[in-house]
Amino acid sequence: MALRINDTLPNLTVQTDQGSFALHDFIGDSWMILFSHPKDFTPVCTTEFGAVAQLAEEWEKRNTKVIGLSVDGVDEHVQWKADIESFAGAKAGFPIIADKDLTVSKAFDMLPADAYLPDGRTAADSASVRVVFIVSPDKKVQLMMTYPMSVGRNFAEVLRALDALQATYRTPIATPANWVHGQDVIVALSLDDAAAREKFGEIDAKLPYLRTTKMPA
């Protein structure tokens, strides 16, 4: 069964380089970003894990826990982290899920049900495991991004998307194209003009269906 936006994240118990735990327990009252990879000790993945490590303070500011996934074992993860930290110049303090049996990758619809890992495999054998999930404190999937093997993820965009999700979470607003934190937001169509002014104050009607207002505090 495919995992879609607004689905509850499966509460799998995962084994990581920082121990075993249920994902819902890990999330707690925080937001969570899960970013997955097809293999340890691969070049693009090393740069991506390094980028996440460098953003540790930004995740913390946003009450967000990050967790990686790679289709290798705990021992490989521990060794790989040394390379990641050396490359990035930052501590990789987040856990990495060991998904050697593909349980998480299949449950999260990142691989077909009949996928398996052949002996002597390369990253190409599990190439589909290249996804970002952003999950809200109510344990629901809010965003998914899927990338091909050749394209490194832009974690500045992941951070921007997280800001937008947190700004609009349970608030009747949306964010326009290229929005960054602090810019004006779009008033939801569920509010008429009077209700929008009562809730947000001044609104700017660019079009009858496109009304903006200052980003709520």
Secondary structure as UniProt FT lines:
FT   TURN            5..6
FT   STRAND          13..16
FT   TURN            17..18
FT   STRAND          19..22
FT   HELIX           23..27
FT   TURN            28..29
FT   STRAND          31..37
FT   HELIX           43..54
FT   HELIX           56..61
FT   TURN            62..63
FT   STRAND          64..70
FT   HELIX           74..88
FT   STRAND          96..98
FT   TURN            100..101
FT   HELIX           103..107
FT   TURN            108..109
FT   TURN            113..114
FT   TURN            119..120
FT   HELIX           123..126
FT   TURN            127..128
FT   STRAND          131..135
FT   TURN            137..138
FT   STRAND          140..146
FT   TURN            149..150
FT   HELIX           155..168
FT   TURN            169..170
FT   STRAND          173..174
FT   TURN            177..178
FT   TURN            181..182
FT   STRAND          185..187
FT   TURN            189..190
FT   HELIX           193..200
FT   STRAND          204..207
FT   TURN            208..209
FT   STRAND          210..213
//
